[in-house]
């Protein structure tokens, strides 16, 4: 759990006066997330998630919050930001940019079945189709330039084998951003804890703090690397097939996207191995901080390097 900024009831009650949501009834810190401070907030007129953005600059917030509003209007399973009385989607609370988002009832499916993967694959495809009409653009701040920067920062903490793996993969991914594949706004972090289920239905896709303009198939690869893996990092072929077949039923992939699939899976594994190494070895000061284990994505990356995973739908055919 991460709480970088402590919010008092007095501070929050005063801030909520900007909104037409009624007075504060109660609030509790959320026991997840490593990037931002989050609280569950209950008011006289509703239930919300309060987020204080610890790293995101205020001038980038309109991209994220307007994206969520756009997706929600388009019918994607995304909770909508609450506008204040002036129509603004964020303002300053305790010195940090903060937003109020509708709270989704549901729970993450941490041990997903094939049917769960199919549900999320379809939900991601609907999100991507809606994102194609979103005109704002934002460079991915965890893209290839950051990979190289983070690699230099974490290298002193790696053993010789890890250093070779990292150097070889960065070389392999040279030119990643120049590929010719469809781009639009992506979620960028569609892990199991960022999807809430209500029974067998995807009730909400949450936490858009890594959204950016990037390859849609890369976003799909990020999700498959978390939803469809065994403990040793290898792909669970049946879950991966269920995921991508449900996705392609709504947004069929182009030939270039399918051809690049093994490289996209490797790029997604590299990105999260690096970010977890960085958070573990170079943490920020925080009241309560939990860093995810980077070993899981090291295993995933090694497995993707060892075995070039074909596009799963090919095997279904």
N, C-alpha and C positions, 0 to 999 in steps of 0.2 A: 504494500500500500504506500502511496506517496501523498503527502500533504506538505507542500513547500510553503504555502501561505495560509496562516491560520486566520479564519474569519470569525469575528464575534457576532453574537445575536444582534447586538446594537448596530454594528456595521451593516449587516445583511438587511435588517429591517429598514434602515434608512435608504439603502440602495434599491430595495424593492418598491419604494414609493414611486419610482420612475415608471413602474409597470401597473397595468390594470388587472392585477392578479390577487388583490386582497392582501391582508396583513400576514406576517410570518406566523406559522403554527409550529413548525419544528424543522430541524435540519441535522444531517449526519454526514460525516465524511464517507466517501466510497472506497471500499477496500480493493482497489485495482488501479491500474494505470501507472505509468512511470514518467510521462511527459508533463502532465498538467495537474492542478489541484481540482478535485471534483467533490461535490456534495450533493446528496439528495435533499431537496427542499420541498416542504409542504406549506402551501398557503391556504388562505380561506377559500380560494377558488380553483385550486389545482395542485398537481404534483409535477415537479420539474427536476432537471439536473442542472446544477450551477457549475460552470467550468471557469476557472481562472487560468488564463493562458500564460504559462511560465516562460516559454521560449519563443513563441510565435510573435513576430512584430505586429503591432496594431495595424500597420498598413496592408498586411496580408490577410487579416481576418475577414474582410468582406468576401474574398474568394471562397473561403470555407463555409461561412455562414450563408451567403447567398446561394452557394451550391446546394447546401442542405435544403434550403427553402425551395429551390428550383426542383430538386428531386422529389420532395414531398408533394409539391403541386402536381407533378407528373405521375404520381401514383406509385413511386418506388417505396419500399419499406424503410423509410428514413424519417425519424422524428423531426418536426419543424422547430426552428428557433422562434422564440417568443419576441415580437417587437415591443419596444417600450412605447410610451405615449407619443413620442416624436417619430416613430417608425424605425428607429435605430435598432440594430440587432446585437450591439454590444456597447458597453461603457466601462468606465474605470471603477474597480472595487478594490480597496486595500492596495492601491498603487498598481494593479494589474488589469489588463483588459479582461472583461468577464461577460459571459452570455448565459442566458436562461433557455434551456431546451426542454421541450415536452418529454416527460418521462414515459418510457415504454414498459408495459407489464410483460414480463417474460424472464427467461433464464438461459444462459449459454448452454450449448450441448457440447460438453468437453470430450465425450467419447462418441463421436458421430458414427451413425450407421450409413449405409449406402443411400437410404431414403433421405436422410438429413443432408448429405452432400448434394443430392439432386435438388433439394429445396433451395439450398444456398446458391448452387450454380444458376438456377433460374432467377433467383433474386438479384444476383450480380449482373446477369445479362440485362434484366430490366433496368437496373441502375445505369449500366453503360449505354443502353439505348437512349435513356432520358438525358444522359450527360452529353450526348452528341449535339444537343441543341443549346448547351450552356456556352456562352460566348467568352466568358472571362478565361484568361490563361495565367498559369503560374508555373514557373520552372520547378522541377522536383528538387527540393533542397537536400534530399538523400539520394541524389543521382550519382553518375560516375565521377563528377568532380569531388563530391563528398567522399566517395569510396576511397579515392587516392589520398585525400587529406586524413581520413580516419585511419587508413592503413599505416601511414607514417606515425600517427600518434600511438597506436597500440602495438607496433612492432617490438618495442623493448620488452613486452610482456609475453611474447610467443616463444615457443621452443623452435628448434631448427626445422622440424617437419611442418609445423604450422606456418612458419615463414615461407617455406617453399610453396605450400598450398596457396597462400595468399598472393605471392608474387606471380605464380603461374596463372591464377585465375584472373588477376587484374590484366595480365597480358592477353589472355584469351578474350576478355571482354572489351578490348580496345575497339573503339568504333561503335559501341553498343547504341549510343543515342542517334547514330546516323542511319539506322535501319529504316526501311520504307514500310511502315505498318500503321494502321489506323491509330490516331491519338485523340484523346479527349480527357476530361477530368476523370481521375481514378480515385478510388478510396485509399489505396496504398498500404493498407494494414488490416486486411480482412481476415483476421485470425478468429479462432473459435470463440474467444472471449469478447469479440466485437459484434457478434450476432446473437440476438435474443430470440428464443423460440417460445411460442405459446402453443402448447401441445406439439403438433407436428408442423405448425405453420411458422414461417419466419415473420416474427412480429416487428423486428426492428434491426437495422444496421446502424451501429453507433460509432462514435470516436473517429471523426474525420480530420484529426490533427495532422495526418500525413498525406492528405489529399493534394493532388497536383495535376498538371497536364503531362500525360505520359502515354506510353503504349497501353492500349486496353488489354492486349494479351499478356503483358507483363503483370498487370493487376490480377489476371486470372492465375498466372503462375504463382504469385505470392500466396493466393488463397489455397491452391492445390498443395503447395509445399507444407501447409499447416493442417489442412483438413484431411489429407489423403496419404498419410505416412505411417510407417511402422516405427517402432522404437529405435531401430538401427538406422533410421533415416531413409530407408528404401521406400519407394512408392507402393501404396496399396492399389493395385491395378483396378480392382473392382470399384473401389470408392472413386478413384480418379476418373474412370470411365463414366460412372453415374454423374459425377460433377460436370464433366465437359459435355456430355450428351444433352443434359438439361440446359446448359448454357447455349450450346449451338442450336438448340431448338428455337431459340429466340434471337440469337445473333451469330449466324454462321461465320466462322473464321475464314479469312483469305488464305490463299496458298502460302504466301510469305510468312504469315503468322504461324501456320502449322510447321513450316520448315524450320523456323526459328525456335520452336517449342523447347528443345533440349537446352539451348543457350539461355532462353528466358528463365527456365527453372534454375539454372546455375546462377544467373544474375540475381534472382530473388533470394536464393540461399546466401550468396555472398553479401548482399545488402544487410540481411538480418544477422548474419554472423558478425559482421563488423559493428553494427549498432549495439549488439549485446556485449561484445568485447569492450567497446568504448564505455558503455554504461557501467560495466563491472569494474574496470580498471581506472576510469577517470570520472567518477560520479560527481554530481553536483551536491552541494549541501542541501539537506532537506530534513524536515522533522521526522518523517517516516519514509524510507526509501527501500524499494525492493527491485533488484536487478535480475532479469531473467538469465538463466544459465546459457552461455554461448555455446556450450558443448553440443546442444541439440542441433544447432544449425551448422556447426562444423561437420557433424555426422551427415546431415542432409547434403551439404556441399560435396563431401567426399563421395557419397553415394551417387550424386548426379554426374560427377566427373567420371566415375568408374563405369557407369552405365548410362548411355544416352537414351533417355526415355522417349519413345516415339509418341506421336499424337495419339492419345488413348482411344479416340473414336475409330482409328484405323483397325484396331484389334476387334472392335465391336462389329465392324463390317466383315 
